[in-house]
Amino acid sequence: FALRNSDALFRDNLVAHFTSSAIVLNKDLSKVLFIHHNIYNSWGWVGGHNDGDADFLHVAIKEAKEETGVNHIVPLNENIQAIDTIYVPNHMKKGTWIPDHVHMNLTYFLLADETEELVIKEDENSGVKWFTLEEALDVMDEPRMRPIYTKLFNQVQAFKKSTKAHI
């Protein structure tokens, strides 16, 4: 898709485009920082459109900081944790009609200090909150995202176990 669509990194491509997301974790990997998305009316991960930036990790970190108000966010590692194709239903955004389209999303694991002040980004979300991984699955209201979050949270748990095994 990227080779055949020079605008694949731009939301101007109304069929599909690349996005970057993050599972923001606390330092002991027991909690995830979720935002309550205005468009989807659900708690979920942070992230956004690449808007031409091919550095997906950079975009994930930038979006995490902008959407949560947390200033000190670093990658757990530089690995892409998941690549998912996510259907996005039509909606209004800032007075503009956005048609159905697909996000080709790359996800990273980021670390943040859970004592840092959280700030709502009112034009995008109505809440920012830390949840345990189990609580996070209970508060999210997008059935299409449950398998993606479950997969990612299982990866967090596996990483946590493998790290303890090597200490």
N, C-alpha and C positions, 0 to 999 in steps of 0.2 A: 504494500500500500504506500509506504513512504517513498519508494523508488518511482512509483507511477503518479504520485500526487505531490507536486512541489509545495503545496500548501498544507501538508499533513500536520505541521506543527502549529497551524493557525486555526482559530475557531471560525474563520471565514469559510472553511470547508464545512458546509452544512450537512454533509453525509457522515463524516467521521473525522476525528482529529486526535492527536496525542494529548494526554494529560498526565500529571504527576501527582501522586498522593503519598501520604505517610501515615503510618501507625506511630504516634508519638507515645513513648513509654517512659515511665519513671526509671530511676537508676537500678532498682532491683527487679525490673521487668514484671512487676505485679499489677501495675495500673496502666491504663491507656487514657490519653487526653482526647476527648471527643468534643465536637462542636454541634450545636443544634442548628442544622441548615434551614435557612428560610425557604428556599425553593422546594426542598423535599419534605419539610416539616418533620424531620427526624434527626436523631443524634447519629453522628458518624465521623469518619476520619477527616483529616484536613487535606487540602490539595487544590489543584486548579489547572487551568489551561497553560500550556507552554508558551503561547504567544510568540513563537519563533525561536525560543531558547532551546537548543538541543542538549543542554546540560540538565538532564531530568532530575538528578539529585539536587542541584542548585535550586530548581523550581520547587521541589518538595520542601526544602528547608525554608525558602522565602515565603511560601504559602503558609507553612506551619507557624512561622513567626507573625505574619500579618493577621492570621485568623484567630490566634490565641492570645496575642500580646506578650508571649514568652520570648525573651530576648536571647537566652542561652540555650540553643538547640543544636545538637551535633548528631552526626550519623552514628548508629550502632556499629555499622560497617558500611562499605560503599557498594555492597551487593544489592542488585535488584531482587526483591523478595517475591514479587509476583508480577505477572503481566496478565491483565484481564481485559476482555472486551465487554463494555458495560453499556447497555441500552439506556438512553436518556429520553424520557418522554417530553413532548412539547410543553412549553411553559412560557410565561412572561418574565423577562428580566430587565429591570430598569426601564419599563415601558416598551420594550421591544419583544416581538413574538419570536421565540426560538423554536424551530421545528424539531420533530423527533430526529435523533442522531445517535451516533455511537462514540463513546470515549474509549480509545485504546490507551489503557492506563498502566503505568509502571508504578509500583509501590515500593517504598523504602521503610526501614525501621529507623526511627530517630529517638534520641534520648533528651529528656528535659528534666529540670529540677522542679518537683511538684510543689515546692514552697514558693516559687515565683508567682507574682501577681498575674491573674488571668484577666484579659480584657476582651469584651465582646466587640466584634466588628459588625456594627448594626446593619450595614448594607448587605451582609452575607449571612450572619448568624444571630441567633437570639439567646445563645448560651454557650459557655465554655466550662467544662467540668471534667475532673478525673473520676474514672470508674475502674473497679476491678475488671478483669477480662470477662468474668462471668456476668457482672452487672451490665457491662456494655452491650452484650447480646440481648439482655432483657429490655434495655431502653430504646434500642433502635427499632424503627417502625417501617423499614423498607425490606420486605421479604426477599426481593431480588438481591440484596446485599448480604443477607445472612450467610450464605455459603462462602462468600469471599472473606468476610470477617472471621468466620469459623476457621477457614483454612489458614489465615494469617495468624490468628491467636494460637492455633496448634503449632505453627512454626515458632512462635515466641516461646512456647512451653518446651519444645524440643531443643531450641537454642539454649534455654536456661538450664535444662538437664545436662546437655553436653558440656556446657561451660563449667558446671559444678563437678562433673566427672573428671575434668582436666585440672582442677585446682589442687 
